[in-house]
């Protein structure tokens, strides 16, 4: 069970705005990448650690979260470095959805969740069942639980850790 405060995004939050272009060439490092996360999405976050200092655990979005056609891993590393434990949205950009799996950050499809939450609401998420509770409003949402392989990768802390664990234990991968 994961519990924390949410930030509700607008429709079509683009990867280009989550990590603005001047930081695309920085090393992929969660702490470094988190310093300017969401700087291009909302003006109040356009300062060093502007988003991170708000203490959000979840992002709730509507359509095509992290779209824009650029598969920059900085986006996922930055979100994780900023303390994000899961992102819930109606839909995700395919490239970033895969990056999220590779890094072990749950990108959870949950239709209409953005209409049922406000920034600052306290949320509780059970990754095993897919149940999302808005504690502040007393409402629940049902998402599809992660596929077993994706859940295993997430529990391992990402694809590289998953593969390392399987190799060190002499287990087959997949």
Secondary structure, 3 states (H helix, E strand, C coil): CEEEEEEECCCCCEHHHHCCHHHCCCCCCHHHHHCCCCCCCCHHHCCCCCCHHHCCCEEECCCCECECCCCCCHHHHHHHHCCCCEEEECCECHHHHHHHHHHCCEEEECCCHHHHCCCCCEEEEECCCCEEEECCCCEEEECCCCCHHHHHHHHHCCHHHHHHHHHHCCCCCC
